[in-house]
Amino acid sequence: MSADGKGQGPGHDAGDGRISPEDRDAIRQRSADIGRKLDAVTAKRAPAGAAGQRGGQSAYGQAFRFAADLMVGVGAGGVLGWALDRQFGTAPWLMIVLFILGFAAGLRNVVRAAKTAQLENEPGQRAAPFVADDDDDEK
């Protein structure tokens, strides 16, 4: 340190704001090292992070979609059956039949959406480390 308390290392001028070539090379080297470390961390986290996010759709969003698919199928079948029963005077048979068909259609949509979600999440699940849960064996 100088007498005025300001640190002056090698390659520094006395306050004229210029950086020496040695300091410039040192800064570039540190920047390159940080960039390589950041790339390594990003590459390590990318497979698990990309599968977990699925374009921003969370697990709650998926669950809500599954429930909505099932309820829409049941509701549409029940309402359509009720309307046709009133039209043709066949109460309650068309409502029961279409209610069951609506439930089957809604369940089919839920299974299809769950399979799609499972296929999209599979790479992240395979990349995740296996952690054995030994707490259950101690009882």
C-alpha positions as CSV (number, residue, x, y, z in Angstrom):
1,M,0.0,0.0,0.0
2,S,1.1,3.5,-0.6
3,A,1.2,6.2,1.9
4,D,-2.2,7.6,1.0
5,G,-3.9,4.2,1.8
6,K,-4.8,3.2,-1.7
7,G,-3.5,-0.2,-2.8
8,Q,-1.4,-0.2,-5.9
9,G,-0.4,-3.6,-7.2
10,P,1.9,-4.4,-10.1
11,G,0.9,-2.8,-13.3
12,H,-1.3,0.0,-11.9
13,D,-0.7,3.6,-12.7
14,A,-1.1,6.3,-10.1
15,G,-4.9,6.9,-10.6
16,D,-5.1,7.6,-14.4
17,G,-7.7,4.9,-14.9
18,R,-5.8,2.7,-17.3
19,I,-5.4,-1.1,-16.8
20,S,-2.1,-2.7,-17.6
21,P,-1.9,-5.5,-20.1
22,E,-1.0,-7.9,-17.3
23,D,-4.1,-7.0,-15.3
24,R,-6.2,-7.2,-18.5
25,D,-5.0,-10.7,-19.2
26,A,-5.6,-11.8,-15.6
27,I,-9.2,-10.5,-15.8
28,R,-9.8,-12.3,-19.1
29,Q,-8.4,-15.5,-17.6
30,R,-10.7,-15.3,-14.5
31,S,-13.6,-14.5,-16.7
32,A,-12.9,-17.6,-18.9
33,D,-12.6,-19.7,-15.8
34,I,-15.9,-18.5,-14.4
35,G,-17.5,-19.1,-17.8
36,R,-16.3,-22.7,-17.9
37,K,-17.5,-23.4,-14.4
38,L,-20.9,-21.9,-15.2
39,D,-21.1,-24.1,-18.4
40,A,-20.3,-27.2,-16.3
41,V,-22.9,-26.5,-13.7
42,T,-25.5,-25.6,-16.4
43,A,-24.8,-28.8,-18.3
44,K,-25.1,-30.9,-15.1
45,R,-28.4,-29.4,-14.1
46,A,-30.0,-29.1,-17.6
47,P,-31.5,-32.7,-17.9
48,A,-33.2,-32.7,-14.5
49,G,-34.4,-29.1,-14.7
50,A,-35.8,-29.3,-18.2
51,A,-37.8,-32.4,-17.5
52,G,-39.1,-31.0,-14.2
53,Q,-40.4,-27.8,-15.7
54,R,-42.1,-29.1,-18.8
55,G,-42.6,-25.7,-20.2
56,G,-43.7,-24.2,-16.9
57,Q,-46.4,-26.7,-16.1
58,S,-46.2,-27.7,-12.4
59,A,-47.4,-30.8,-10.7
60,Y,-50.4,-29.0,-9.4
61,G,-51.2,-27.9,-13.0
62,Q,-51.0,-31.5,-14.2
63,A,-53.3,-32.7,-11.3
64,F,-55.8,-30.0,-12.0
65,R,-55.8,-31.0,-15.7
66,F,-56.4,-34.6,-14.9
67,A,-59.3,-33.8,-12.5
68,A,-60.8,-31.4,-15.1
69,D,-60.6,-34.0,-17.9
70,L,-62.4,-36.5,-15.8
71,M,-65.1,-34.0,-14.5
72,V,-65.8,-32.7,-18.0
73,G,-66.3,-36.2,-19.4
74,V,-68.7,-37.1,-16.6
75,G,-70.5,-33.8,-16.7
76,A,-70.9,-33.7,-20.5
77,G,-72.2,-37.3,-20.6
78,G,-74.6,-36.6,-17.7
79,V,-76.0,-33.4,-19.2
80,L,-76.3,-34.8,-22.7
81,G,-78.0,-37.9,-21.3
82,W,-80.4,-35.8,-19.3
83,A,-81.3,-33.6,-22.3
84,L,-81.9,-36.6,-24.5
85,D,-84.0,-38.3,-21.8
86,R,-86.2,-35.2,-21.7
87,Q,-86.4,-35.1,-25.5
88,F,-87.4,-38.8,-25.9
89,G,-89.0,-39.5,-22.6
90,T,-86.7,-42.4,-21.7
91,A,-85.7,-41.1,-18.3
92,P,-83.3,-42.2,-16.6
93,W,-81.8,-44.7,-19.1
94,L,-80.0,-42.4,-21.6
95,M,-78.6,-40.3,-18.7
96,I,-77.2,-43.4,-17.0
97,V,-75.7,-44.8,-20.2
98,L,-74.2,-41.5,-21.3
99,F,-73.0,-40.8,-17.8
100,I,-71.0,-44.1,-17.8
101,L,-69.7,-43.3,-21.4
102,G,-68.7,-39.9,-20.2
103,F,-66.8,-41.3,-17.3
104,A,-65.0,-43.8,-19.6
105,A,-64.1,-41.0,-22.0
106,G,-62.8,-38.8,-19.2
107,L,-60.8,-41.7,-17.7
108,R,-59.3,-42.4,-21.2
109,N,-58.3,-38.7,-21.5
110,V,-56.7,-38.8,-18.0
111,V,-54.7,-42.0,-18.8
112,R,-53.6,-40.6,-22.1
113,A,-52.4,-37.3,-20.5
114,A,-50.7,-39.3,-17.7
115,K,-48.8,-41.4,-20.2
116,T,-47.7,-38.3,-22.1
117,A,-46.5,-36.6,-18.9
118,Q,-44.6,-39.8,-17.9
119,L,-42.8,-40.0,-21.2
120,E,-41.8,-36.3,-20.9
121,N,-40.5,-36.7,-17.4
122,E,-38.8,-40.0,-17.9
123,P,-35.3,-38.6,-18.9
124,G,-35.2,-36.5,-15.7
125,Q,-36.3,-39.4,-13.6
126,R,-33.5,-41.6,-15.1
127,A,-30.9,-38.9,-14.5
128,A,-31.9,-38.4,-10.9
129,P,-29.7,-40.2,-8.3
130,F,-31.2,-43.1,-6.5
131,V,-31.5,-42.5,-2.7
132,A,-32.4,-45.5,-0.6
133,D,-34.9,-44.8,2.3
134,D,-33.7,-46.8,5.2
135,D,-36.0,-45.2,7.8
136,D,-38.8,-47.8,7.2
137,D,-36.5,-50.7,8.2
138,E,-35.8,-49.4,11.7
139,K,-39.3,-50.2,13.1
